[in-house]
Amino acid sequence: MSVQNEASQKRSYLKEVALLFLRIGATAFGGPAAYIAIMQRETVRRRHWLDDQQFLDMVGATNLIPGPNATEMALYLGKVRAGWVGYLASGILFIVPGTLATLALAWVYVTYGSLPQIGWVLYGVKPVVIAIVVQALWDLGRKGVKGFLTASVGVAVVALYFLNVNEIALLFGGAAAVLLIRGGWRLWKQGVPALLALPALGAPLSSLPTAALPFSPATLFLAMLKIGAVLYGSGYVLLAFFNSEFVVRLGWLTHQQLLDAIAVGQVTPGPVATSATFIGYLMGGWPSALLATLAFFLPSFFFVALLSRILPGLRKKWWSGAFLDGVNVASLGLMVGVTWQLGRAGITDWYTIVLALAALVLVFRFKVNSSWLILGGAALGVGYRLIAG
């Protein structure tokens, strides 16, 4: 390939990455599990940038590092397709639409003192999102479940998730279980005794004393940077982190303002973590909103850059492959648990049941584009609410 053709191909790949993640960021609703499902559908099934095993490995790996998982997946997928420029483009463009929508709602909130009644948008979107997640689970499960051991670990993770066991404990526990059992089997076949011990996964962070502090952009930046660097779990875990930092420790927000911030993160497209944008706007207008957004997402750009160099080598050794298999099946188990909860919240009457079933047919049989499905669900949800009153 000539230098000119290679440069043209790189530009084409970058344009493809930019348009895809801008579209996903502008149309995706439903939280991390839904966003990851949409990315799997777009990059594996439709565009073949990578295969299901590579995608699943990245899902498992991003669950092991702090930060918003969907944003980290966007970063990694952009790098796979278009290198480091694609890495930056995919991450930024996935975040920007939700940030702009959040800024608009924050302005309405500050100006009029309340949020507009926009929950009806999600009425039609949630059933469609569930169908997209189910399709992704089907694809990824066929790669992630590799026999009786991983199937058993996956079932155990689902059961323990519903018993409210910590998500990080389940991820590391699933990985440890597969690693120890496979390792023990290898050693037993070789006739070698072994004593394996799990290292401590870490101690809980000590709580900081309550103190009312005046607002400072520097303090806001450092607080958001800290949360972005230690956040584990689903988008809803943000509620606990933000409460501890901005309500209890700093005294900058009320509980009602915090709940409104999380609600805005849910009803706007893109990552739920754009709640950080809303909080920043409440503190100091749009400059603080942009500062808070930058600080919160910055650690993810750093962590995924490191991870992208390590991940390809993890399949080369049996022990790291076993660990990754355990993480992957535990991640799938957590996605099953989240999907069940989404289903209970989103499928509430005959109309949402019909929407969910129709979306399943369109996803599995006709492979309709995810963005059209979501926009169609939103339109049908709004139309039904207007007709039904």
C-alpha positions as CSV (number, residue, x, y, z in Angstrom):
1,M,0.0,0.0,0.0
2,S,1.4,3.4,-1.0
3,V,1.9,6.2,1.6
4,Q,-0.9,8.2,0.1
5,N,-3.3,5.3,0.2
6,E,-2.3,4.5,3.8
7,A,-2.9,8.1,4.8
8,S,-6.3,8.1,3.1
9,Q,-7.3,4.9,4.9
10,K,-6.3,6.3,8.2
11,R,-8.5,9.4,7.6
12,S,-11.3,7.1,6.6
13,Y,-11.0,5.0,9.8
14,L,-10.8,8.2,11.9
15,K,-14.0,9.6,10.2
16,E,-15.7,6.3,10.8
17,V,-14.8,6.3,14.5
18,A,-15.8,9.9,15.0
19,L,-19.2,9.6,13.4
20,L,-20.0,6.3,15.2
21,F,-19.2,7.5,18.7
22,L,-20.7,10.9,18.2
23,R,-23.9,9.1,17.2
24,I,-23.8,6.6,20.1
25,G,-23.1,9.4,22.5
26,A,-26.1,11.4,21.1
27,T,-28.6,8.5,21.1
28,A,-27.6,5.9,23.7
29,F,-29.7,5.6,26.9
30,G,-29.9,3.0,29.6
31,G,-26.6,3.0,31.5
32,P,-23.3,1.2,31.1
33,A,-24.7,-2.3,30.2
34,A,-26.8,-0.8,27.5
35,Y,-24.0,1.3,26.0
36,I,-21.6,-1.6,26.0
37,A,-24.3,-3.7,24.2
38,I,-24.7,-1.0,21.6
39,M,-21.0,-0.8,21.0
40,Q,-20.7,-4.6,20.7
41,R,-23.5,-4.5,18.1
42,E,-21.9,-1.7,16.1
43,T,-18.2,-2.7,16.2
44,V,-18.4,-6.5,16.3
45,R,-21.5,-7.5,14.5
46,R,-21.9,-4.7,12.0
47,R,-18.3,-3.5,11.3
48,H,-16.1,-6.4,12.4
49,W,-13.4,-4.2,14.0
50,L,-12.7,-7.1,16.4
51,D,-14.2,-10.4,17.4
52,D,-16.4,-11.3,20.3
53,Q,-13.5,-12.7,22.4
54,Q,-11.5,-9.5,22.0
55,F,-14.5,-7.4,22.9
56,L,-15.3,-9.5,25.9
57,D,-11.7,-9.4,27.1
58,M,-11.9,-5.6,27.1
59,V,-15.2,-5.6,28.9
60,G,-13.7,-7.7,31.6
61,A,-10.5,-5.6,31.8
62,T,-12.4,-2.3,32.1
63,N,-14.3,-3.7,35.0
64,L,-11.0,-4.2,36.8
65,I,-10.0,-0.5,36.5
66,P,-11.7,2.5,38.0
67,G,-13.8,4.9,36.0
68,P,-17.0,4.8,33.8
69,N,-16.9,1.5,31.9
70,A,-18.7,2.6,28.8
71,T,-16.4,5.6,28.3
72,E,-13.4,3.3,28.7
73,M,-14.8,0.9,26.1
74,A,-15.3,3.8,23.7
75,L,-11.7,4.8,24.2
76,Y,-10.4,1.3,23.6
77,L,-12.5,0.7,20.5
78,G,-11.5,4.0,19.0
79,K,-7.8,3.0,19.4
80,V,-8.4,-0.4,17.9
81,R,-9.8,1.1,14.7
82,A,-7.9,4.4,14.3
83,G,-4.9,4.4,16.6
84,W,-4.3,7.1,19.3
85,V,-6.1,9.8,17.3
86,G,-9.1,7.5,17.2
87,Y,-8.6,6.9,20.9
88,L,-9.0,10.6,21.7
89,A,-11.8,11.1,19.1
90,S,-14.0,8.2,20.3
91,G,-13.7,9.2,24.0
92,I,-14.3,12.9,23.5
93,L,-17.2,12.5,21.0
94,F,-18.9,9.9,23.2
95,I,-18.9,12.3,26.1
96,V,-19.7,15.6,24.3
97,P,-23.4,15.1,23.4
98,G,-24.4,14.1,26.9
99,T,-22.4,17.0,28.3
100,L,-24.1,19.5,26.1
101,A,-27.6,18.1,26.9
102,T,-26.7,18.1,30.6
103,L,-25.6,21.8,30.4
104,A,-28.9,22.7,28.8
105,L,-30.9,21.0,31.5
106,A,-28.7,22.5,34.2
107,W,-29.4,26.0,32.8
108,V,-33.2,25.2,32.9
109,Y,-32.8,23.9,36.5
110,V,-30.9,26.9,37.7
111,T,-33.2,29.4,35.9
112,Y,-36.6,27.9,36.7
113,G,-35.8,25.9,39.9
114,S,-36.9,22.5,38.7
115,L,-36.4,19.9,35.9
116,P,-38.8,19.7,33.0
117,Q,-41.0,16.6,32.8
118,I,-39.0,14.5,30.4
119,G,-39.3,11.1,32.0
120,W,-41.7,10.0,29.3
121,V,-38.8,9.8,26.8
122,L,-37.5,6.8,28.7
123,Y,-40.8,5.1,28.8
124,G,-40.4,3.9,25.2
125,V,-36.6,3.7,25.2
126,K,-36.1,1.3,28.2
127,P,-37.8,-1.7,26.6
128,V,-35.8,-1.3,23.4
129,V,-32.5,-1.0,25.4
130,I,-33.3,-4.2,27.2
131,A,-33.6,-6.0,23.8
132,I,-30.3,-4.7,22.7
133,V,-28.6,-5.8,25.9
134,V,-30.1,-9.3,25.6
135,Q,-28.7,-9.6,22.1
136,A,-25.2,-8.6,23.3
137,L,-25.4,-11.1,26.2
138,W,-26.3,-13.8,23.8
139,D,-23.3,-13.0,21.6
140,L,-20.8,-12.5,24.4
141,G,-22.1,-15.4,26.4
142,R,-21.3,-17.9,23.7
143,K,-17.7,-16.7,23.9
144,G,-17.4,-16.1,27.6
145,V,-18.9,-19.4,28.9
146,K,-16.2,-21.9,28.2
147,G,-17.5,-25.1,29.8
148,F,-18.9,-26.2,33.1
149,L,-16.5,-24.2,35.3
150,T,-17.1,-20.7,33.8
151,A,-20.9,-21.5,33.5
152,S,-21.0,-22.3,37.3
153,V,-19.0,-19.2,38.1
154,G,-21.4,-17.0,36.0
155,V,-24.5,-18.5,37.7
156,A,-22.9,-18.0,41.2
157,V,-22.1,-14.3,40.3
158,V,-25.7,-13.7,39.3
159,A,-27.1,-15.3,42.5
160,L,-24.6,-13.4,44.7
161,Y,-25.4,-10.1,42.9
162,F,-29.0,-10.4,43.9
163,L,-27.9,-11.0,47.4
164,N,-26.2,-7.6,47.3
165,V,-22.6,-8.8,47.3
166,N,-20.2,-6.1,46.3
167,E,-19.6,-5.9,42.5
168,I,-15.8,-5.7,42.8
169,A,-15.7,-8.6,45.1
170,L,-17.7,-10.6,42.6
171,L,-15.3,-9.7,39.7
172,F,-12.2,-10.6,41.6
173,G,-13.8,-13.6,43.2
174,G,-14.9,-15.0,39.8
175,A,-11.4,-14.4,38.4
176,A,-9.8,-16.1,41.5
177,A,-12.2,-19.1,41.3
178,V,-11.4,-19.9,37.7
179,L,-7.7,-19.3,38.2
180,L,-7.4,-21.4,41.3
181,I,-9.5,-24.3,40.0
182,R,-7.7,-24.4,36.6
183,G,-4.3,-24.0,38.3
184,G,-5.1,-26.7,40.9
185,W,-6.2,-29.1,38.1
186,R,-2.9,-28.4,36.2
187,L,-0.8,-29.0,39.3
188,W,-2.8,-32.2,40.2
189,K,-2.2,-33.6,36.8
190,Q,1.5,-32.9,37.1
191,G,1.6,-34.3,40.7
192,V,2.8,-31.0,42.2
193,P,1.4,-29.9,45.5
194,A,0.7,-26.2,45.9
195,L,-0.4,-23.7,48.4
196,L,-2.2,-20.8,46.9
197,A,-3.2,-17.7,48.7
198,L,-5.2,-14.7,47.6
199,P,-3.7,-11.3,48.3
200,A,-5.8,-8.8,50.1
201,L,-7.8,-6.7,47.6
202,G,-7.4,-3.6,49.5
203,A,-8.8,-1.9,52.6
204,P,-11.8,0.5,52.6
205,L,-11.0,4.2,52.3
206,S,-11.2,6.0,55.6
207,S,-14.0,8.5,55.7
208,L,-13.1,12.2,55.8
209,P,-14.5,14.4,58.5
210,T,-17.4,16.6,57.7
211,A,-16.5,20.2,57.0
212,A,-18.3,23.1,55.3
213,L,-15.9,24.7,52.9
214,P,-16.3,27.6,50.5
215,F,-16.6,26.8,46.8
216,S,-13.3,26.7,45.0
217,P,-12.7,25.6,41.3
218,A,-9.5,23.9,42.4
219,T,-11.3,21.9,45.1
220,L,-14.0,21.0,42.6
221,F,-11.4,19.8,40.1
222,L,-9.5,17.7,42.7
223,A,-12.7,16.2,44.1
224,M,-13.9,15.1,40.7
225,L,-10.4,13.9,39.7
226,K,-10.4,11.7,42.9
227,I,-13.8,10.3,42.2
228,G,-13.0,9.5,38.6
229,A,-9.8,7.7,39.7
230,V,-11.4,5.4,42.3
231,L,-15.0,4.9,41.0
232,Y,-15.9,1.3,40.6
233,G,-19.3,-0.3,39.7
234,S,-22.3,0.9,37.8
235,G,-23.3,4.5,37.2
236,Y,-25.6,4.4,40.2
237,V,-22.5,4.0,42.5
238,L,-21.9,7.7,41.6
239,L,-24.7,8.6,44.0
240,A,-22.7,7.3,47.0
241,F,-19.5,9.0,45.9
242,F,-21.1,12.3,45.1
243,N,-23.0,12.2,48.4
244,S,-19.9,11.6,50.4
245,E,-17.9,14.3,48.7
246,F,-20.3,17.1,47.9
247,V,-23.1,16.8,50.4
248,V,-21.3,15.4,53.5
249,R,-17.7,16.6,53.3
250,L,-17.9,19.9,51.4
251,G,-21.5,20.8,52.0
252,W,-22.0,22.3,48.5
253,L,-25.1,20.3,47.6
254,T,-28.4,19.3,49.2
255,H,-29.6,15.8,48.9
256,Q,-32.4,16.9,46.5
257,Q,-29.9,18.6,44.2
258,L,-27.8,15.4,44.2
259,L,-30.8,13.3,43.3
260,D,-31.6,15.7,40.5
261,A,-28.0,15.5,39.2
262,I,-28.2,11.7,39.0
263,A,-31.7,12.0,37.3
264,V,-30.2,14.3,34.7
265,G,-27.4,11.8,34.0
266,Q,-30.0,9.1,33.4
267,V,-32.4,11.1,31.1
268,T,-29.6,12.5,28.9
269,P,-27.8,10.4,26.3
270,G,-24.3,9.2,26.7
271,P,-22.6,8.3,30.0
272,V,-24.5,8.6,33.3
273,A,-21.4,10.2,34.7
274,T,-22.3,13.5,33.0
275,S,-24.0,14.1,36.3
276,A,-20.6,15.6,37.1
277,T,-21.3,18.3,34.5
278,F,-24.6,19.2,36.2
279,I,-22.9,19.4,39.7
280,G,-20.2,21.7,38.3
281,Y,-22.8,24.0,36.7
282,L,-24.7,24.3,40.0
283,M,-21.4,25.3,41.7
284,G,-20.1,27.9,39.2
285,G,-21.9,28.0,35.8
286,W,-20.6,26.5,32.6
287,P,-16.8,27.1,33.3
288,S,-17.1,24.9,36.5
289,A,-19.3,22.4,34.6
290,L,-16.6,21.9,31.9
291,L,-13.9,21.8,34.6
292,A,-15.8,19.1,36.6
293,T,-16.4,17.1,33.4
294,L,-12.7,17.2,32.4
295,A,-11.5,16.2,35.9
296,F,-14.0,13.3,36.2
297,F,-13.2,11.7,32.9
298,L,-9.4,12.4,32.8
299,P,-8.4,9.3,34.8
300,S,-10.2,7.0,32.3
301,F,-8.1,8.3,29.5
302,F,-5.0,7.5,31.5
303,F,-6.0,4.1,32.7
304,V,-7.2,2.8,29.3
305,A,-4.0,4.0,27.6
306,L,-2.1,1.7,30.0
307,L,-4.5,-1.1,29.7
308,S,-4.4,-1.1,25.9
309,R,-0.7,-2.0,26.1
310,I,-1.2,-4.8,28.6
311,L,-4.3,-6.5,27.4
312,P,-3.0,-8.2,24.2
313,G,-0.4,-10.1,26.2
314,L,-2.9,-11.4,28.8
315,R,-3.9,-14.4,26.6
316,K,-0.4,-15.6,26.1
317,K,0.0,-17.2,29.6
318,W,-2.4,-19.8,30.9
319,W,-2.8,-18.2,34.3
320,S,-3.5,-14.7,33.0
321,G,-5.9,-16.2,30.4
322,A,-7.7,-18.1,33.2
323,F,-7.9,-14.9,35.3
324,L,-9.4,-13.0,32.3
325,D,-11.9,-15.8,31.6
326,G,-13.0,-15.5,35.2
327,V,-13.4,-11.8,35.0
328,N,-15.2,-12.0,31.7
329,V,-17.8,-14.5,33.0
330,A,-18.3,-12.5,36.2
331,S,-18.8,-9.4,34.1
332,L,-21.5,-11.2,32.1
333,G,-23.1,-12.3,35.3
334,L,-23.2,-8.7,36.5
335,M,-24.7,-7.6,33.1
336,V,-27.4,-10.3,33.6
337,G,-28.3,-8.9,37.0
338,V,-28.4,-5.3,35.7
339,T,-30.6,-6.4,32.7
340,W,-33.1,-8.1,35.1
341,Q,-33.3,-4.9,37.1
342,L,-33.7,-2.8,34.0
343,G,-36.4,-5.1,32.8
344,R,-38.4,-4.8,36.0
345,A,-38.1,-1.0,35.9
346,G,-38.7,-0.6,32.1
347,I,-41.3,-3.3,31.3
348,T,-44.3,-2.3,33.4
349,D,-47.4,-2.7,31.2
350,W,-48.8,-4.3,28.1
351,Y,-47.4,-1.5,25.8
352,T,-43.8,-1.8,27.0
353,I,-44.1,-5.6,26.7
354,V,-45.0,-5.2,23.1
355,L,-42.2,-2.8,22.5
356,A,-39.7,-5.1,24.1
357,L,-40.9,-8.1,22.0
358,A,-40.9,-6.1,18.8
359,A,-37.4,-4.8,19.6
360,L,-36.1,-8.4,20.2
361,V,-37.4,-9.5,16.7
362,L,-35.8,-6.4,15.1
363,V,-32.5,-7.0,16.9
364,F,-32.2,-10.7,16.3
365,R,-34.0,-11.3,13.0
366,F,-33.5,-8.1,11.1
367,K,-30.4,-6.6,12.7
368,V,-31.8,-3.1,12.7
369,N,-29.4,-0.3,13.7
370,S,-29.3,0.4,17.4
371,S,-29.7,4.2,17.1
372,W,-32.9,3.8,14.9
373,L,-34.3,1.4,17.5
374,I,-33.7,3.8,20.3
375,L,-35.1,6.8,18.5
376,G,-38.1,4.7,17.4
377,G,-38.7,3.6,21.0
378,A,-38.5,7.2,22.2
379,A,-41.0,8.3,19.5
380,L,-43.4,5.5,20.2
381,G,-43.2,6.1,24.0
382,V,-43.9,9.8,23.6
383,G,-46.7,9.2,21.2
384,Y,-48.4,6.7,23.5
385,R,-48.2,9.0,26.5
386,L,-49.7,11.9,24.5
387,I,-52.6,9.7,23.2
388,A,-53.2,8.0,26.6
389,G,-52.9,11.3,28.5
